[in-house]
Amino acid sequence: MFDWSKIGKLFLHQQDQPLLFHQGFFLLLFAIFLLVYALFLQKEKLRHFLLILFSCYFYYKASGIFIILLGLTISADYLFSFLIEKSSKKIGKWILSIGILFSISFLMYFKYRNFFLENTFALFGKDGFTPSSLILPIGISFYTFQSISYMVDIYQGKIQRPPFVKYLMYMLFFPHLVAGPIVRAKDFIPQLKSSLSITKENINEGLFFIIKGLVKKAIIADYVAQYSDIVFSAPDGFTGMEQLVATLCYTLQIFCDFSGYTDMAIGIALLLGYRLCLNFDSPYKSFNITQFWRKWHISLSSWLRDYIYIPLGGNRRGLLLQLLFLLVTMLIGGFWHGADWKFVFWGASHGFLLIFHKLFVKWTKNSFNFKGVKIVSWLVTFSLAALLWVPFRANTMTDAMIVYKGIFTSTNWRILPELVATNPYLIVALFVGYGMTLLPSSVKMSGINLFSKMNFVFKVVVLIVIIQMIIQSQSATVQPFIYFQF
């Protein structure tokens, strides 16, 4: 007999089985949705209704009951934007402040409550603190920042308040909803036109981005994660060389995982007729830490610049304050990633590196611009970025210090041949993964053009081969995206 309970599970939230872009079920479901969506391409209201409905289903599958919290945030912030638009500048500023505090309050409660209480207890020397078993709503960090940018842009007159349905589309659009990129209203809402045209170029580019994202996430990131997870789970049981390889694995993993998600999000959006912003621009090819942050998680770094660094004063209030604002901005960026001192350390470290680079450029007038220095600059920048992923991945700062000590004091290069011999597929994955990240931009564009020229049958064959590679390389459990936890 047919098991109807399995059908029911498709529409119910299961905490241990969120809906992920690289799952076969999602890809099949999205293909069916696309067929229905295509029927209503020129019917604005029905098209928006379908997208909002599917986005609500997607978020419910990812976060369950917390869809109510998302709905409350969306409704309240739209009301705040209405009041801001109808008020004077002075009163509007107070309403904006209340709106920001309202949105931040949910983030502070669910993400930072235990952190603040635990540190308050420790500060006053009190014992007996028991952390609450709070579940972090998926995507809350992303949609909170997105909502704040919307209210600020309304207050500053950069955009006009859209109709509520278009605001719903902006906030709920499922490709960016749970793990970014953080989309600005001024970039997305103008795309919500009455008629929509999806060109052959959109489809080719979208499919290419989806395939590229699948390769990054489900083949490379998930494979190298198997090694880094083992080492970082108990770092004191491994040699310095193994800890160094694990660090290189995680450096590649976090890039391929997060940029792979973004690639799939961009590709899915293109198939729906919309374009999301670029979120990664070959960050591991950067020649300095400032350039790295212009290329890594661009939607977050630009958000921090526009809504934290510049409002604080930016470079308008002298060099010393500018450096202080840089540090404060990066501390906020680090703390945004997680309620733990290791993320504060990570953010502060990047802040000091940015300060050092700004001072270095000011003192040297950036006169070191020949090829040899560029190679050294790239190597130093990449090494610093990779080393700073250690506290990001380590379970505790103590574990991070163990890894640092192992890398700098007990790395025995003589065991490298043995490590390569015992982990040949891992080494191949590292070479392929880093090779992909360091490819010239012209080669990447050639890849898109070549894919576009393939006939449909060949594209299907490529997709089948990729899926088969995913099946062969994956462990039994499908790995969630790293940034879901943030």
C-alpha positions as CSV (number, residue, x, y, z in Angstrom):
1,M,0.0,0.0,0.0
2,F,1.1,3.6,-0.6
3,D,2.7,5.2,2.4
4,W,0.9,8.6,2.7
5,S,3.0,9.5,5.7
6,K,6.0,10.0,3.5
7,I,4.0,12.5,1.4
8,G,3.1,14.3,4.6
9,K,6.7,14.6,5.6
10,L,7.4,16.6,2.5
11,F,5.3,19.4,3.8
12,L,6.3,19.3,7.5
13,H,9.4,20.8,9.1
14,Q,12.0,18.3,10.3
15,Q,14.8,20.0,12.3
16,D,17.5,17.5,11.2
17,Q,16.5,17.7,7.5
18,P,16.3,21.3,6.3
19,L,15.6,21.8,2.6
20,L,19.0,22.4,0.9
21,F,19.8,23.5,-2.6
22,H,22.0,20.5,-3.3
23,Q,19.5,17.9,-2.3
24,G,17.9,15.8,-5.1
25,F,14.5,16.5,-3.6
26,F,15.0,20.3,-3.8
27,L,16.3,20.1,-7.4
28,L,13.2,17.9,-8.4
29,L,10.8,20.2,-6.6
30,F,12.3,23.3,-8.1
31,A,12.1,21.8,-11.6
32,I,8.4,21.2,-11.1
33,F,7.9,24.7,-9.6
34,L,9.7,26.2,-12.7
35,L,7.3,24.5,-15.0
36,V,4.3,26.0,-13.2
37,Y,6.0,29.4,-12.8
38,A,6.6,29.6,-16.5
39,L,2.9,29.5,-17.1
40,F,2.4,32.7,-15.2
41,L,5.5,34.6,-16.3
42,Q,3.5,37.6,-17.7
43,K,0.9,37.6,-14.9
44,E,2.5,39.7,-12.2
45,K,0.1,39.0,-9.3
46,L,0.0,35.3,-9.8
47,R,3.8,35.1,-10.3
48,H,4.4,37.0,-7.1
49,F,1.9,34.9,-5.2
50,L,3.6,31.7,-6.4
51,L,7.1,32.9,-5.4
52,I,5.9,34.1,-2.0
53,L,4.1,30.8,-1.4
54,F,7.1,28.7,-2.4
55,S,9.4,31.0,-0.4
56,C,7.3,30.5,2.7
57,Y,7.3,26.7,2.2
58,F,11.1,26.8,1.7
59,Y,11.7,28.8,4.9
60,Y,9.2,26.7,6.9
61,K,11.1,23.5,5.8
62,A,14.3,25.2,6.9
63,S,13.2,26.8,10.2
64,G,9.7,25.5,11.1
65,I,7.7,27.6,13.6
66,F,10.2,30.5,13.3
67,I,8.5,31.5,10.1
68,I,6.1,33.4,12.5
69,L,9.1,35.4,13.8
70,L,10.1,36.2,10.2
71,G,6.5,37.3,9.4
72,L,6.5,39.5,12.6
73,T,9.8,41.1,11.6
74,I,8.6,41.8,8.0
75,S,5.3,43.2,9.1
76,A,6.7,45.4,11.8
77,D,9.6,46.8,9.7
78,Y,7.2,47.6,6.9
79,L,5.1,49.5,9.4
80,F,8.2,51.4,10.7
81,S,9.1,52.3,7.1
82,F,5.6,53.7,6.5
83,L,5.8,55.8,9.7
84,I,9.3,57.0,8.8
85,E,8.2,58.1,5.3
86,K,5.2,60.0,6.7
87,S,7.1,61.7,9.5
88,S,9.5,64.6,9.7
89,K,13.3,63.9,9.6
90,K,13.6,64.4,13.3
91,I,10.7,62.1,14.3
92,G,11.7,59.7,11.5
93,K,15.1,59.3,13.1
94,W,13.5,58.2,16.4
95,I,11.2,55.8,14.6
96,L,14.1,54.4,12.7
97,S,16.0,53.8,15.9
98,I,13.0,52.0,17.4
99,G,12.7,49.9,14.3
100,I,16.4,48.9,14.3
101,L,16.2,48.1,18.0
102,F,13.1,46.0,17.4
103,S,14.8,44.0,14.7
104,I,18.0,43.6,16.6
105,S,16.2,42.5,19.7
106,F,15.2,39.1,18.2
107,L,18.8,38.6,17.0
108,M,20.2,39.5,20.5
109,Y,17.8,37.2,22.2
110,F,18.2,34.1,20.1
111,K,21.8,34.4,19.2
112,Y,23.5,36.3,22.0
113,R,21.4,35.8,25.2
114,N,23.5,32.9,26.5
115,F,26.8,34.6,25.6
116,F,26.0,37.8,27.6
117,L,24.5,36.0,30.6
118,E,27.5,33.6,30.8
119,N,30.0,36.4,30.6
120,T,28.0,38.5,33.1
121,F,28.0,35.5,35.6
122,A,31.8,35.1,35.0
123,L,32.5,38.8,35.5
124,F,30.8,38.9,38.9
125,G,32.3,35.6,39.9
126,K,29.0,33.7,40.1
127,D,28.7,30.0,39.4
128,G,25.7,28.0,38.3
129,F,24.9,29.5,35.0
130,T,23.0,27.1,32.8
131,P,22.7,28.1,29.1
132,S,19.2,28.0,27.6
133,S,18.6,25.5,24.9
134,L,17.6,28.1,22.3
135,I,17.4,27.2,18.7
136,L,18.8,29.8,16.4
137,P,16.3,30.6,13.6
138,I,18.0,29.9,10.3
139,G,18.8,33.1,8.3
140,I,18.0,35.5,11.2
141,S,21.4,37.3,10.9
142,F,20.9,37.8,7.1
143,Y,17.3,38.9,7.1
144,T,17.8,41.2,10.1
145,F,20.6,43.1,8.4
146,Q,18.6,43.2,5.1
147,S,15.6,44.6,6.9
148,I,17.7,47.2,8.7
149,S,19.3,48.4,5.4
150,Y,15.8,48.7,4.0
151,M,14.6,51.0,6.8
152,V,17.8,53.1,6.7
153,D,17.5,53.6,3.0
154,I,13.8,54.7,3.4
155,Y,14.9,57.2,6.0
156,Q,17.8,58.5,3.9
157,G,15.5,58.8,0.8
158,K,17.5,56.4,-1.3
159,I,14.4,54.4,-2.1
160,Q,10.6,54.9,-1.9
161,R,8.5,52.6,0.1
162,P,7.3,49.9,-2.2
163,P,3.8,48.2,-2.2
164,F,3.6,45.6,0.6
165,V,3.6,42.7,-1.9
166,K,6.9,43.8,-3.5
167,Y,8.4,44.2,0.0
168,L,7.3,40.7,0.8
169,M,9.0,39.5,-2.4
170,Y,12.2,41.4,-1.5
171,M,12.3,39.9,2.0
172,L,11.0,36.4,1.3
173,F,12.7,35.6,-2.1
174,F,13.9,32.1,-1.2
175,P,17.3,32.0,-3.0
176,H,18.8,34.6,-0.6
177,L,16.5,34.1,2.4
178,V,18.5,31.7,4.6
179,A,22.2,32.3,3.9
180,G,22.4,35.4,1.8
181,P,23.7,37.3,-0.1
182,I,22.4,40.3,1.8
183,V,20.3,42.0,-0.9
184,R,19.6,45.7,-0.9
185,A,16.1,46.9,-1.7
186,K,17.4,49.4,-4.2
187,D,18.9,46.6,-6.2
188,F,16.1,44.0,-6.0
189,I,12.8,45.9,-5.9
190,P,13.3,47.7,-9.3
191,Q,13.5,44.2,-10.9
192,L,9.9,43.5,-9.8
193,K,8.3,44.6,-13.0
194,S,4.8,43.8,-14.3
195,S,6.3,41.7,-17.1
196,L,9.2,39.5,-16.9
197,S,11.5,38.2,-19.6
198,I,13.8,35.2,-19.1
199,T,16.3,35.0,-21.9
200,K,18.3,32.1,-23.2
201,E,21.4,33.8,-21.8
202,N,19.7,33.9,-18.3
203,I,19.0,30.2,-18.5
204,N,22.5,29.3,-19.7
205,E,24.1,31.5,-17.0
206,G,21.8,30.2,-14.3
207,L,22.4,26.6,-15.1
208,F,26.2,27.2,-15.2
209,F,26.1,28.9,-11.8
210,I,24.0,26.0,-10.3
211,I,26.4,23.4,-11.7
212,K,29.4,25.4,-10.4
213,G,27.8,25.7,-7.0
214,L,27.0,22.0,-6.8
215,V,30.7,21.1,-7.7
216,K,32.0,23.5,-5.1
217,K,29.7,22.5,-2.3
218,A,28.8,18.9,-2.8
219,I,32.0,17.6,-4.2
220,I,34.9,19.8,-3.0
221,A,33.7,21.4,0.2
222,D,32.0,18.3,1.6
223,Y,34.9,16.0,0.7
224,V,37.7,18.1,2.3
225,A,35.5,18.7,5.3
226,Q,35.8,15.0,6.2
227,Y,39.5,15.6,7.0
228,S,39.2,19.0,8.7
229,D,36.3,17.8,10.9
230,I,38.4,14.9,12.2
231,V,41.4,17.0,13.0
232,F,39.5,19.9,14.5
233,S,37.4,17.6,16.7
234,A,40.5,16.7,18.7
235,P,43.5,18.7,17.5
236,D,45.9,17.7,20.3
237,G,45.8,14.1,18.8
238,F,47.4,15.2,15.5
239,T,50.8,16.4,14.3
240,G,51.6,19.9,13.2
241,M,51.6,18.8,9.6
242,E,48.2,17.2,9.9
243,Q,46.9,20.4,11.5
244,L,48.3,22.5,8.7
245,V,46.7,20.3,6.1
246,A,43.4,20.5,8.1
247,T,43.7,24.3,8.1
248,L,44.2,24.3,4.3
249,C,41.2,22.0,4.0
250,Y,38.9,24.3,6.0
251,T,40.2,27.4,4.2
252,L,39.1,25.7,0.9
253,Q,35.9,24.3,2.5
254,I,34.5,27.5,3.8
255,F,35.1,29.3,0.5
256,C,33.6,26.5,-1.7
257,D,30.7,25.9,0.8
258,F,29.6,29.5,1.1
259,S,30.5,30.7,-2.5
260,G,28.9,27.4,-3.7
261,Y,25.7,28.3,-2.0
262,T,25.8,31.8,-3.4
263,D,26.5,30.5,-6.9
264,M,23.4,28.2,-6.6
265,A,21.3,31.1,-5.2
266,I,22.4,33.4,-8.1
267,G,21.7,30.6,-10.6
268,I,18.3,29.8,-9.2
269,A,17.4,33.5,-9.2
270,L,18.4,33.9,-12.8
271,L,16.2,31.0,-13.8
272,L,13.3,32.9,-12.1
273,G,14.2,36.1,-14.0
274,Y,16.0,38.0,-11.2
275,R,19.7,38.8,-10.6
276,L,21.3,38.8,-7.2
277,C,24.5,40.7,-6.4
278,L,27.9,39.1,-6.7
279,N,29.1,37.9,-3.3
280,F,32.6,36.5,-4.0
281,D,35.1,37.7,-6.5
282,S,38.1,35.3,-6.2
283,P,39.1,36.5,-2.6
284,Y,42.0,34.1,-2.4
285,K,43.7,35.9,-5.2
286,S,43.9,39.1,-3.2
287,F,47.3,40.9,-2.7
288,N,46.4,42.5,0.6
289,I,43.8,42.2,3.4
290,T,41.8,45.3,2.3
291,Q,41.4,43.7,-1.2
292,F,40.4,40.4,0.5
293,W,37.5,42.1,2.2
294,R,36.4,43.8,-1.0
295,K,36.2,40.3,-2.6
296,W,35.0,38.1,0.3
297,H,31.3,38.0,1.3
298,I,30.9,41.3,-0.6
299,S,27.2,41.8,0.5
300,L,28.3,41.7,4.2
301,S,31.5,43.7,3.9
302,S,29.7,46.4,1.9
303,W,26.8,46.4,4.4
304,L,29.3,46.9,7.3
305,R,30.9,49.7,5.3
306,D,27.7,51.5,4.4
307,Y,25.7,51.0,7.7
308,I,28.4,50.9,10.4
309,Y,31.8,52.3,9.2
310,I,30.5,55.3,7.2
311,P,27.8,56.4,9.8
312,L,30.5,56.2,12.5
313,G,32.5,58.7,10.5
314,G,34.5,56.7,8.0
315,N,37.6,58.6,6.9
316,R,36.1,62.0,7.5
317,R,37.3,62.5,11.1
318,G,41.0,62.0,10.9
319,L,43.3,59.0,10.7
320,L,43.2,57.9,14.4
321,L,39.4,57.8,14.4
322,Q,39.3,56.2,11.0
323,L,41.5,53.3,12.3
324,L,39.3,53.0,15.4
325,F,36.1,52.8,13.2
326,L,37.8,50.1,11.1
327,L,38.4,48.1,14.2
328,V,34.9,48.6,15.6
329,T,33.4,47.6,12.3
330,M,35.4,44.4,12.1
331,L,34.6,43.6,15.7
332,I,30.9,43.9,14.9
333,G,31.5,41.8,11.7
334,G,33.2,39.1,13.8
335,F,30.5,39.1,16.5
336,W,27.8,38.9,13.8
337,H,29.2,35.5,12.9
338,G,28.7,34.0,16.3
339,A,28.2,34.6,20.0
340,D,31.7,33.4,21.1
341,W,35.0,35.0,21.9
342,K,36.7,33.2,19.1
343,F,34.6,35.2,16.6
344,V,35.5,38.4,18.4
345,F,39.2,37.4,18.1
346,W,38.7,36.7,14.4
347,G,37.1,40.0,13.8
348,A,39.6,41.9,15.9
349,S,42.5,40.2,14.1
350,H,41.1,41.2,10.7
351,G,40.6,44.7,12.1
352,F,44.2,45.1,13.2
353,L,45.4,43.7,9.8
354,L,43.3,46.3,8.0
355,I,44.7,49.0,10.2
356,F,48.3,47.8,9.5
357,H,47.7,47.7,5.8
358,K,46.2,51.2,5.8
359,L,49.2,52.6,7.7
360,F,51.6,50.6,5.5
361,V,50.1,52.1,2.3
362,K,50.2,55.6,3.9
363,W,53.8,55.4,4.9
364,T,55.2,53.6,1.8
365,K,52.9,55.4,-0.7
366,N,52.2,51.9,-2.1
367,S,55.5,52.1,-4.0
368,F,56.2,48.3,-3.9
369,N,54.4,47.3,-7.1
370,F,56.7,45.0,-9.0
371,K,56.0,41.3,-9.7
372,G,58.2,39.7,-7.0
373,V,56.6,41.8,-4.2
374,K,53.1,41.0,-5.6
375,I,53.8,37.3,-5.3
376,V,55.0,37.8,-1.7
377,S,52.0,40.0,-0.9
378,W,49.6,37.3,-2.2
379,L,51.3,34.6,-0.2
380,V,51.3,36.6,3.0
381,T,47.6,37.7,2.5
382,F,46.5,34.1,1.8
383,S,48.5,32.7,4.7
384,L,47.0,35.3,7.1
385,A,43.5,34.7,5.9
386,A,44.0,30.9,6.2
387,L,45.5,31.1,9.7
388,L,42.6,33.2,10.9
389,W,40.1,30.6,9.8
390,V,41.5,28.4,12.6
391,P,39.6,30.1,15.5
392,F,36.6,30.3,13.1
393,R,36.5,26.5,12.8
394,A,38.0,25.4,16.1
395,N,35.5,24.4,18.8
396,T,37.2,26.7,21.4
397,M,40.0,29.2,21.5
398,T,42.0,26.6,23.4
399,D,41.7,24.3,20.5
400,A,42.7,27.1,18.2
401,M,45.8,27.8,20.2
402,I,46.7,24.0,20.0
403,V,46.5,24.2,16.3
404,Y,48.6,27.3,16.1
405,K,51.2,25.8,18.4
406,G,51.3,22.6,16.3
407,I,51.6,24.5,13.0
408,F,54.4,26.9,14.2
409,T,56.4,24.6,16.4
410,S,56.0,20.9,15.4
411,T,55.3,20.9,11.6
412,N,57.5,18.1,10.3
413,W,57.8,18.4,6.5
414,R,59.5,15.0,6.3
415,I,56.2,13.2,6.9
416,L,54.5,15.1,4.0
417,P,55.2,12.4,1.4
418,E,53.6,9.8,3.7
419,L,50.6,12.0,4.3
420,V,50.2,12.4,0.5
421,A,50.5,8.7,0.0
422,T,47.9,7.9,2.6
423,N,45.4,10.6,1.5
424,P,45.8,10.8,-2.4
425,Y,42.2,11.8,-3.1
426,L,42.3,14.5,-0.5
427,I,45.4,16.0,-2.0
428,V,43.8,15.8,-5.5
429,A,40.7,17.6,-4.1
430,L,42.9,20.3,-2.6
431,F,44.8,20.9,-5.9
432,V,41.5,20.9,-7.9
433,G,39.7,23.2,-5.4
434,Y,42.5,25.7,-5.1
435,G,43.1,25.5,-8.8
436,M,39.5,26.6,-9.4
437,T,39.7,29.4,-6.9
438,L,42.9,30.8,-8.4
439,L,41.9,30.6,-12.1
440,P,42.1,33.9,-14.0
441,S,38.8,35.7,-14.5
442,S,39.1,35.4,-18.2
443,V,39.2,31.6,-18.0
444,K,36.0,31.6,-15.8
445,M,34.2,33.8,-18.4
446,S,35.4,31.4,-21.1
447,G,33.8,28.6,-19.1
448,I,30.4,30.4,-19.1
449,N,30.7,31.1,-22.9
450,L,31.6,27.5,-23.6
451,F,28.8,26.1,-21.6
452,S,26.3,28.5,-23.3
453,K,27.4,27.1,-26.7
454,M,26.8,23.5,-25.7
455,N,23.6,21.9,-27.1
456,F,20.9,21.0,-24.6
457,V,21.6,17.2,-24.6
458,F,25.3,17.8,-23.7
459,K,24.3,20.1,-20.9
460,V,22.0,17.3,-19.5
461,V,24.9,14.9,-19.7
462,V,27.2,17.3,-17.8
463,L,24.6,17.7,-15.1
464,I,24.1,13.9,-14.8
465,V,27.9,13.4,-14.6
466,I,28.1,16.1,-11.8
467,I,25.3,14.4,-9.9
468,Q,27.0,11.0,-10.2
469,M,30.2,12.6,-8.9
470,I,28.3,14.1,-6.0
471,I,26.8,10.7,-5.1
472,Q,30.3,9.0,-5.3
473,S,32.0,11.7,-3.2
474,Q,29.4,12.3,-0.5
475,S,29.2,10.6,2.9
476,A,25.9,9.0,3.9
477,T,24.7,12.3,5.5
478,V,24.0,15.4,3.4
479,Q,26.1,18.2,4.9
480,P,24.3,21.5,5.6
481,F,25.8,24.8,4.5
482,I,28.3,26.3,6.9
483,Y,26.6,29.7,7.0
484,F,23.3,28.2,8.0
485,Q,24.6,28.4,11.6
486,F,25.2,32.1,11.4
